[in-house]
Each structure stands twice: as structure tokens, then as C-alpha cells.
């Protein structure tokens, strides 16, 4: 029961997050944004994961990969 609810919440969250990218791009196009502005808007979605991945890699180098894998981080 709890697992099913968690999976439904995660699925809904993923749908919303992944639907945001094309909707924002199309909205910017309809507002007559330039291709450069649309490109920057689209690329901005990768900025935060890039920074998080760099920090996560540094942590994994310090403590190894076994503990983060087992803890689910």
C-alpha cells in the first residue's frame, strides 16, 4: 500500500518535471523568443544537475562508492 502510493507520487512528479521542458520551449517560441533565448532556457535545465553531479563525484571519490550505493544517495 505504501509502496504503491510512493510509486504513484514519483510517477506524477516525473511526468510534471519532464513535461515542463517542452512546454516551456513551446511557450517561449509562441512569445517570439529568439533561438538563442530558447537555447539558453533549454540548457538551463542541465545546470543544476551538472553542479550536483560534480559534488557527488567528489564525495564518491572521498568515501568510495559502496556506502552511497547502499544508502540510496
mmCIF file of the C-alpha atoms, coordinates in Angstrom:
data_MODEL
# 
_entry.id   MODEL 
# 
loop_
_atom_site.group_PDB 
_atom_site.id 
_atom_site.type_symbol 
_atom_site.label_atom_id 
_atom_site.label_alt_id 
_atom_site.label_comp_id 
_atom_site.label_asym_id 
_atom_site.label_entity_id 
_atom_site.label_seq_id 
_atom_site.pdbx_PDB_ins_code 
_atom_site.Cartn_x 
_atom_site.Cartn_y 
_atom_site.Cartn_z 
_atom_site.occupancy 
_atom_site.B_iso_or_equiv 
_atom_site.pdbx_formal_charge 
_atom_site.auth_seq_id 
_atom_site.auth_comp_id 
_atom_site.auth_asym_id 
_atom_site.auth_atom_id 
_atom_site.pdbx_PDB_model_num 
ATOM 1  C CA . UNK A 1 1  ? 0.000  0.000  0.000   1.00 0.00 ? 1  UNK A CA 1 
ATOM 2  C CA . UNK A 1 2  ? 2.698  2.490  0.990   1.00 0.00 ? 2  UNK A CA 1 
ATOM 3  C CA . UNK A 1 3  ? 4.984  1.440  -1.856  1.00 0.00 ? 3  UNK A CA 1 
ATOM 4  C CA . UNK A 1 4  ? 2.151  1.880  -4.347  1.00 0.00 ? 4  UNK A CA 1 
ATOM 5  C CA . UNK A 1 5  ? 1.473  5.398  -3.066  1.00 0.00 ? 5  UNK A CA 1 
ATOM 6  C CA . UNK A 1 6  ? 5.138  6.311  -3.258  1.00 0.00 ? 6  UNK A CA 1 
ATOM 7  C CA . UNK A 1 7  ? 5.369  4.981  -6.821  1.00 0.00 ? 7  UNK A CA 1 
ATOM 8  C CA . UNK A 1 8  ? 2.287  6.960  -7.847  1.00 0.00 ? 8  UNK A CA 1 
ATOM 9  C CA . UNK A 1 9  ? 3.739  10.145 -6.343  1.00 0.00 ? 9  UNK A CA 1 
ATOM 10 C CA . UNK A 1 10 ? 7.107  9.572  -8.040  1.00 0.00 ? 10 UNK A CA 1 
ATOM 11 C CA . UNK A 1 11 ? 5.422  8.856  -11.380 1.00 0.00 ? 11 UNK A CA 1 
ATOM 12 C CA . UNK A 1 12 ? 3.362  12.045 -11.128 1.00 0.00 ? 12 UNK A CA 1 
ATOM 13 C CA . UNK A 1 13 ? 6.427  14.066 -10.186 1.00 0.00 ? 13 UNK A CA 1 
ATOM 14 C CA . UNK A 1 14 ? 8.407  12.696 -13.136 1.00 0.00 ? 14 UNK A CA 1 
ATOM 15 C CA . UNK A 1 15 ? 5.576  13.423 -15.556 1.00 0.00 ? 15 UNK A CA 1 
ATOM 16 C CA . UNK A 1 16 ? 5.337  17.023 -14.352 1.00 0.00 ? 16 UNK A CA 1 
ATOM 17 C CA . UNK A 1 17 ? 9.098  17.597 -14.413 1.00 0.00 ? 17 UNK A CA 1 
ATOM 18 C CA . UNK A 1 18 ? 9.618  16.013 -17.836 1.00 0.00 ? 18 UNK A CA 1 
ATOM 19 C CA . UNK A 1 19 ? 6.605  17.790 -19.348 1.00 0.00 ? 19 UNK A CA 1 
ATOM 20 C CA . UNK A 1 20 ? 7.939  21.176 -18.233 1.00 0.00 ? 20 UNK A CA 1 
ATOM 21 C CA . UNK A 1 21 ? 10.815 21.264 -20.723 1.00 0.00 ? 21 UNK A CA 1 
ATOM 22 C CA . UNK A 1 22 ? 8.867  21.014 -23.976 1.00 0.00 ? 22 UNK A CA 1 
ATOM 23 C CA . UNK A 1 23 ? 6.047  23.196 -22.634 1.00 0.00 ? 23 UNK A CA 1 
ATOM 24 C CA . UNK A 1 24 ? 8.470  25.995 -21.702 1.00 0.00 ? 24 UNK A CA 1 
ATOM 25 C CA . UNK A 1 25 ? 10.208 25.746 -25.055 1.00 0.00 ? 25 UNK A CA 1 
ATOM 26 C CA . UNK A 1 26 ? 6.932  25.948 -26.961 1.00 0.00 ? 26 UNK A CA 1 
ATOM 27 C CA . UNK A 1 27 ? 5.713  28.800 -24.766 1.00 0.00 ? 27 UNK A CA 1 
ATOM 28 C CA . UNK A 1 28 ? 8.903  30.746 -25.395 1.00 0.00 ? 28 UNK A CA 1 
ATOM 29 C CA . UNK A 1 29 ? 8.526  30.142 -29.133 1.00 0.00 ? 29 UNK A CA 1 
ATOM 30 C CA . UNK A 1 30 ? 4.954  31.459 -29.036 1.00 0.00 ? 30 UNK A CA 1 
ATOM 31 C CA . UNK A 1 31 ? 6.194  34.585 -27.210 1.00 0.00 ? 31 UNK A CA 1 
ATOM 32 C CA . UNK A 1 32 ? 8.590  35.209 -30.138 1.00 0.00 ? 32 UNK A CA 1 
ATOM 33 C CA . UNK A 1 33 ? 11.746 34.430 -28.195 1.00 0.00 ? 33 UNK A CA 1 
ATOM 34 C CA . UNK A 1 34 ? 14.912 34.189 -30.262 1.00 0.00 ? 34 UNK A CA 1 
ATOM 35 C CA . UNK A 1 35 ? 16.561 30.857 -30.885 1.00 0.00 ? 35 UNK A CA 1 
ATOM 36 C CA . UNK A 1 36 ? 19.416 31.898 -28.580 1.00 0.00 ? 36 UNK A CA 1 
ATOM 37 C CA . UNK A 1 37 ? 16.980 32.604 -25.740 1.00 0.00 ? 37 UNK A CA 1 
ATOM 38 C CA . UNK A 1 38 ? 15.208 29.292 -26.272 1.00 0.00 ? 38 UNK A CA 1 
ATOM 39 C CA . UNK A 1 39 ? 18.577 27.513 -26.308 1.00 0.00 ? 39 UNK A CA 1 
ATOM 40 C CA . UNK A 1 40 ? 19.634 29.165 -23.049 1.00 0.00 ? 40 UNK A CA 1 
ATOM 41 C CA . UNK A 1 41 ? 16.282 28.304 -21.487 1.00 0.00 ? 41 UNK A CA 1 
ATOM 42 C CA . UNK A 1 42 ? 16.606 24.680 -22.538 1.00 0.00 ? 42 UNK A CA 1 
ATOM 43 C CA . UNK A 1 43 ? 20.243 24.432 -21.442 1.00 0.00 ? 43 UNK A CA 1 
ATOM 44 C CA . UNK A 1 44 ? 19.406 25.883 -18.029 1.00 0.00 ? 44 UNK A CA 1 
ATOM 45 C CA . UNK A 1 45 ? 17.715 22.601 -17.117 1.00 0.00 ? 45 UNK A CA 1 
ATOM 46 C CA . UNK A 1 46 ? 21.128 20.916 -17.154 1.00 0.00 ? 46 UNK A CA 1 
ATOM 47 C CA . UNK A 1 47 ? 22.937 23.473 -14.965 1.00 0.00 ? 47 UNK A CA 1 
ATOM 48 C CA . UNK A 1 48 ? 21.789 22.284 -11.514 1.00 0.00 ? 48 UNK A CA 1 
ATOM 49 C CA . UNK A 1 49 ? 22.271 18.554 -12.213 1.00 0.00 ? 49 UNK A CA 1 
ATOM 50 C CA . UNK A 1 50 ? 25.756 19.347 -13.523 1.00 0.00 ? 50 UNK A CA 1 
ATOM 51 C CA . UNK A 1 51 ? 26.711 21.096 -10.289 1.00 0.00 ? 51 UNK A CA 1 
ATOM 52 C CA . UNK A 1 52 ? 25.196 18.337 -8.167  1.00 0.00 ? 52 UNK A CA 1 
ATOM 53 C CA . UNK A 1 53 ? 26.977 15.643 -10.196 1.00 0.00 ? 53 UNK A CA 1 
ATOM 54 C CA . UNK A 1 54 ? 30.350 17.318 -9.694  1.00 0.00 ? 54 UNK A CA 1 
ATOM 55 C CA . UNK A 1 55 ? 29.854 17.496 -5.918  1.00 0.00 ? 55 UNK A CA 1 
ATOM 56 C CA . UNK A 1 56 ? 28.522 13.920 -5.789  1.00 0.00 ? 56 UNK A CA 1 
ATOM 57 C CA . UNK A 1 57 ? 31.599 12.754 -7.689  1.00 0.00 ? 57 UNK A CA 1 
ATOM 58 C CA . UNK A 1 58 ? 33.899 14.479 -5.206  1.00 0.00 ? 58 UNK A CA 1 
ATOM 59 C CA . UNK A 1 59 ? 32.079 12.829 -2.299  1.00 0.00 ? 59 UNK A CA 1 
ATOM 60 C CA . UNK A 1 60 ? 32.255 9.442  -4.006  1.00 0.00 ? 60 UNK A CA 1 
ATOM 61 C CA . UNK A 1 61 ? 35.989 9.891  -4.518  1.00 0.00 ? 61 UNK A CA 1 
ATOM 62 C CA . UNK A 1 62 ? 36.481 10.649 -0.816  1.00 0.00 ? 62 UNK A CA 1 
ATOM 63 C CA . UNK A 1 63 ? 34.342 7.948  0.775   1.00 0.00 ? 63 UNK A CA 1 
ATOM 64 C CA . UNK A 1 64 ? 34.088 5.388  -2.010  1.00 0.00 ? 64 UNK A CA 1 
ATOM 65 C CA . UNK A 1 65 ? 31.064 4.188  -3.904  1.00 0.00 ? 65 UNK A CA 1 
ATOM 66 C CA . UNK A 1 66 ? 29.814 1.385  -1.659  1.00 0.00 ? 66 UNK A CA 1 
ATOM 67 C CA . UNK A 1 67 ? 28.243 3.492  1.115   1.00 0.00 ? 67 UNK A CA 1 
ATOM 68 C CA . UNK A 1 68 ? 26.343 5.914  -1.181  1.00 0.00 ? 68 UNK A CA 1 
ATOM 69 C CA . UNK A 1 69 ? 25.085 2.958  -3.236  1.00 0.00 ? 69 UNK A CA 1 
ATOM 70 C CA . UNK A 1 70 ? 23.843 1.131  -0.152  1.00 0.00 ? 70 UNK A CA 1 
ATOM 71 C CA . UNK A 1 71 ? 22.290 4.223  1.418   1.00 0.00 ? 71 UNK A CA 1 
ATOM 72 C CA . UNK A 1 72 ? 20.437 5.191  -1.753  1.00 0.00 ? 72 UNK A CA 1 
ATOM 73 C CA . UNK A 1 73 ? 22.049 8.605  -2.083  1.00 0.00 ? 73 UNK A CA 1 
# 
